[in-house]
Structure formats: structure tokens, C-alpha cells
Amino acid sequence: MRRILVPTDFSDQARHAFKVAVEIARQTGAAIKLLHVVELPYSPSFSATGDLVGGDGMEQVYMMKLLENTKYRMAELERSVEHAGVEVVQEVDSDNVIRKIRRVISDDQVDLVVMGSKGASGMDEFLLGSNTEKVVRTAECPVLTVKGPITNFQIRNIVLPSDFKREIGTAVEKFKYFQHMFGAQLHLVYVNTPGAFESSSNLRARMQKAAERYGLQNYTINVYNDTIEEDGILHFAEEIGADMVMMATHGRTGLAHLLSGSIAEDLVNHSDIPVLTFHLK
């Protein structure tokens, strides 16, 4: 891991995410980019020297004041988190937030995005979702979402929910990498629901076979009964005192996403512990 991206809106959740990113950077030697994106009703342009060009005088004054204030808040955020020994660079830009994050991930070859999540529920979740949820759905690299403050970021128990069919094989090397990086125990879990019920013995046999096939180590096998998958994952994580949930997402967009939803994105909105997601290509 060489590059970690931390998009920030200066919220408490974003500050928590920055602290977590610093701890990961200390473990891995990665550099951090702090990114803030200003969304404007018009698109300013800059000269080669960084001067604002185009637009009327009032627009230019407004934009320059906004950028100055944003840079001040970026510096304040960086000073608020002790990051000695960790390289941190800042970037402020005017663009669509999601488009800019995706471009930075590609251009900078980002290995991990760490984002704060305020969560969403009810009609807000259905109509809008959150920027974090949209990044989880579309990012080509792993995304770690953080909601609350974490005093001592130590990941010892990771919940890995799956159907233990296609997705476990597609993302298994990433699962193993992060398990090894954190030195954690994996708790494999299949959530058995009334609508797709299978016998526990068959499920355990399938999970054991998948674990052996992919060379997993330091793991437990669990079948958990609940009404829906998302609730089962959250309830199981709470019962074992998990520090993180780690899972793959299919990253569906448009009508397919509206109809099927995504368990990973629901967890990002509702989980109080960090959620690490991988986009399945």
C-alpha cells in the first residue's frame, strides 16, 4: 500500500476518517492525500500560475475567498491530527465530488480510500444516498468507511459475510491482504434468511471448502439466522464485538441498483463500526 486518499468535508466524521488513515499509513508506510472538492454552479478555470481566469469580478472574488478559506480549513484539519512520520499532501479543487474522487483514484493510483460516513436512512437514503455510498459503489480500489471516533484503531476481529460462491474467489486476495495487515481473525458468516434458507450443515461444509480452497488462515465459520442479510451481519458483528466488516460489492448503478440495492452500501449507511468494501469488476 503506497497511497491513501482521504476526501474531506471538514465534518467530524471526516476528521475521524483522517485519524484512521494516519494509523494505517503508519503501519504500511503509505502517503496520504487530503482532498476537498468545492462544488459550484459554474466551472472556474485557472491559468498555469494558478490564477483564476474567466467569469466576472464578483465571481472571481467569491471563488478566491472560498479557496483561501478552504485551504485554511485544510491546514487546520491537518494540524488537528498528530501525523508525525506520515507524509500528507493537500488538494483543493472545484468539480463534481464523485467525478473528482474517481479521477484522483485513477491518476494517483490510489490503493485505499478512507472516508467518513454520516449515514442515511428513510427517504434520504432511497432518493439521494450519500457521497460515501456512491464512492463505495463506483471506486475501483478498496474503500474504508468510518462513522464514529475510534480512540485506538486496532482491528482484531473482522466479519467477512459472503455467499461463499463467486465473490469470495474474486476478492479473496484483497481479503487476505487486509487481514494480514491488521493481524486480525476472520469470522466468516453466512446469514440464513427465511427467503433463501439452507441447512446449517450444508452451509458450513460449503464455507469450510471455500476457506480451504483459497488458503484462508485464522478464521471461524458461522451461520447466523436473521430476517434479512444486512440485519444479520450487523447483529452478528455486535454479538462478537467485531472491529470491522469487510465485504465485496457489485457496484450496480442506475435501475439495476435501484431494484436490487446493495448490502455493502446499506452497511455503510447503518454500521457503527468501520466497513471495508471492494468493488467487484
C-alpha positions in Angstrom: 0.0 0.0 0.0 1.5 3.3 -1.1 -1.3 5.9 -1.5 -4.3 6.6 0.7 -6.9 9.1 -0.3 -9.0 10.9 2.3 -11.8 13.1 0.9 -12.9 15.6 3.5 -15.8 17.9 4.0 -14.4 19.0 7.4 -17.1 17.2 9.3 -16.5 15.2 12.5 -16.8 12.0 10.5 -14.2 13.2 8.0 -11.8 14.0 10.9 -12.3 10.5 12.3 -11.5 9.1 8.9 -8.3 11.1 8.7 -7.2 9.8 12.1 -7.8 6.2 10.9 -5.9 6.8 7.7 -2.9 8.1 9.6 -2.8 4.9 11.7 -3.0 2.8 8.6 -0.3 4.9 6.9 2.0 4.3 10.0 1.5 0.6 9.6 2.1 0.5 5.9 4.4 3.4 5.1 1.8 4.9 2.7 1.4 8.6 1.9 -2.0 10.4 2.4 -3.7 12.9 0.1 -6.3 15.1 1.8 -8.9 16.1 -0.8 -11.6 18.7 -0.6 -13.8 19.4 -3.6 -15.8 22.6 -3.9 -19.0 22.2 -5.9 -20.0 25.4 -7.7 -22.9 26.3 -10.1 -20.3 27.3 -12.7 -16.9 25.9 -13.6 -13.9 28.2 -12.9 -10.7 27.8 -14.8 -7.2 28.5 -13.7 -4.1 29.8 -15.5 -0.8 27.9 -15.5 0.3 30.1 -12.5 -2.8 29.1 -10.5 -4.7 32.4 -11.1 -8.4 32.4 -11.6 -9.4 33.3 -15.2 -12.8 33.9 -16.7 -16.1 34.9 -15.0 -17.0 38.4 -13.8 -15.2 40.2 -11.0 -17.6 39.2 -8.2 -17.4 35.5 -9.2 -13.6 35.8 -9.1 -13.6 37.5 -5.7 -16.0 34.9 -4.3 -14.0 32.0 -5.7 -10.7 33.3 -4.3 -12.1 33.9 -0.9 -13.7 30.4 -0.9 -10.4 28.8 -1.9 -8.5 30.7 0.7 -10.9 29.7 3.5 -10.9 26.1 2.3 -7.1 26.0 2.3 -7.1 27.4 5.8 -9.5 24.7 7.0 -7.4 22.0 5.3 -4.3 23.2 7.2 -6.4 23.4 10.4 -7.6 19.8 9.9 -4.0 18.6 9.2 -2.7 20.3 12.4 -5.5 18.8 14.5 -4.3 15.2 13.9 -0.9 14.2 15.0 0.7 12.6 12.0 4.5 12.8 12.6 6.3 10.5 10.2 3.4 10.3 7.8 3.5 12.2 4.5 0.4 14.2 4.0 -0.4 16.4 0.9 -3.4 18.5 0.3 -5.5 19.2 -2.8 -8.4 21.6 -3.2 -10.4 21.6 -6.5 -13.7 22.7 -7.9 -15.6 19.8 -9.6 -18.3 17.2 -9.1 -17.3 15.4 -5.9 -17.7 11.8 -7.1 -16.1 12.6 -10.5 -13.1 14.2 -8.9 -12.6 11.3 -6.4 -12.7 8.8 -9.2 -10.2 10.8 -11.2 -7.8 11.1 -8.3 -8.1 7.3 -7.6 -7.1 6.6 -11.3 -4.5 9.3 -11.8 -2.7 8.8 -8.4 -3.1 5.0 -8.5 -4.7 5.2 -5.0 -4.6 1.9 -3.1 -7.2 2.8 -0.4 -9.9 5.5 0.1 -10.8 6.3 3.8 -14.0 8.3 4.1 -16.2 9.4 6.9 -19.9 8.4 6.7 -22.8 10.3 8.3 -25.1 7.5 7.3 -28.6 7.9 5.7 -32.0 6.4 6.4 -35.5 6.5 5.2 -36.4 8.7 2.2 -33.0 10.4 2.2 -31.3 7.0 1.7 -33.8 6.0 -1.0 -33.7 9.2 -3.0 -30.1 10.5 -2.5 -27.9 8.2 -0.7 -24.6 9.7 0.4 -21.3 10.6 -1.4 -19.7 7.9 0.6 -22.2 5.3 -0.6 -21.6 6.5 -4.2 -17.9 6.1 -3.8 -18.3 2.6 -2.4 -20.5 1.8 -5.4 -18.1 3.1 -8.1 -14.5 3.2 -6.7 -12.0 0.8 -8.4 -10.0 0.5 -5.1 -11.0 -0.6 -1.6 -13.0 1.9 0.4 -12.9 2.1 4.2 -15.8 4.0 5.7 -15.6 5.4 9.3 -18.6 6.8 11.2 -17.7 7.4 14.8 -14.5 8.3 16.7 -12.0 5.5 17.2 -9.7 6.1 20.1 -7.3 3.3 19.5 -7.5 1.9 15.9 -6.8 -1.8 16.4 -8.5 -4.3 14.2 -8.5 -7.7 15.9 -11.8 -9.3 14.7 -13.1 -8.8 11.1 -16.5 -10.1 10.0 -16.5 -11.4 6.4 -20.0 -12.0 5.2 -20.5 -13.7 1.8 -22.4 -16.3 -0.1 -19.1 -18.1 -0.5 -19.5 -18.6 -4.1 -18.3 -16.2 -6.8 -17.4 -13.1 -4.8 -15.2 -14.8 -2.3 -13.0 -16.0 -5.1 -12.9 -12.7 -6.9 -11.9 -10.7 -3.8 -10.1 -13.3 -1.7 -6.6 -11.9 -2.2 -7.7 -8.5 -1.0 -9.4 -10.0 2.0 -6.3 -11.9 2.9 -4.1 -8.8 2.4 -6.1 -6.7 4.8 -6.4 -9.5 7.4 -2.7 -9.9 7.4 -2.1 -6.1 7.5 -4.2 -5.8 10.6 -3.2 -9.1 12.1 -6.8 -9.9 12.7 -9.0 -13.0 12.9 -11.6 -13.5 10.2 -15.1 -14.5 11.1 -16.7 -16.0 8.0 -20.5 -15.6 8.2 -23.4 -16.7 6.1 -26.7 -15.0 7.0 -29.5 -17.5 6.7 -32.8 -15.8 5.8 -36.3 -17.2 5.5 -36.4 -16.4 1.8 -33.2 -18.2 1.0 -32.9 -20.8 3.8 -30.3 -23.6 3.6 -29.4 -26.2 6.2 -26.6 -25.2 8.5 -24.6 -28.4 7.9 -24.6 -27.7 4.1 -23.6 -24.1 4.6 -20.8 -24.9 7.0 -19.4 -27.5 4.6 -19.5 -25.0 1.7 -17.8 -22.4 3.8 -15.1 -24.8 5.0 -14.4 -25.9 1.4 -14.1 -22.3 0.3 -11.8 -21.5 3.1 -9.5 -24.4 2.3 -9.6 -23.7 -1.4 -8.4 -20.1 -1.0 -5.9 -20.8 1.7 -7.6 -18.7 4.5 -6.0 -18.8 7.9 -7.0 -17.8 11.4 -10.8 -17.9 10.8 -14.0 -19.1 12.3 -17.1 -20.4 10.4 -20.5 -19.1 11.4 -24.1 -19.5 10.2 -26.4 -16.7 11.5 -30.2 -16.7 11.2 -32.0 -13.4 10.7 -34.8 -11.9 8.7 -32.6 -10.0 6.2 -28.9 -10.2 5.4 -28.0 -6.6 6.5 -29.5 -7.0 9.9 -27.9 -10.4 10.3 -24.4 -9.0 9.6 -24.9 -6.1 12.0 -26.3 -8.3 14.7 -23.5 -10.9 14.3 -20.8 -8.2 14.4 -22.3 -6.7 17.5 -22.5 -10.1 19.3 -18.8 -11.0 18.7 -17.6 -7.4 19.3 -16.2 -7.1 15.8 -13.9 -4.2 14.9 -14.7 -4.1 11.2 -16.9 -5.6 8.5 -15.2 -6.5 5.2 -17.1 -7.5 2.1 -17.4 -7.1 -1.7 -19.9 -5.0 -3.5 -21.2 -5.5 -7.1 -21.3 -1.8 -7.7 -24.5 -1.7 -9.6 -25.7 1.6 -10.8 -28.9 3.1 -12.3 -32.0 1.0 -12.5 -30.2 -2.3 -11.5 -29.0 -0.6 -8.3 -32.5 0.8 -7.6 -34.1 -2.6 -8.0 -31.6 -4.8 -6.2 -29.8 -2.4 -3.8 -26.5 -3.4 -2.2 -25.9 -4.9 1.2 -22.5 -3.3 1.3 -23.9 0.2 0.7 -26.6 -0.4 3.3 -24.0 -1.4 5.8 -22.0 1.8 5.1 -25.1 3.8 6.0 -26.1 1.8 9.1 -23.0 0.3 10.6 -21.4 1.9 13.6 -18.1 0.1 13.1 -15.8 0.6 10.1 -16.8 -1.1 6.8 -14.1 -2.1 4.2 -15.6 -2.7 0.8 -14.1 -4.0 -2.5 -15.7 -3.3 -5.9 -16.1 -6.5 -8.0 -15.3 -5.7 -11.6 
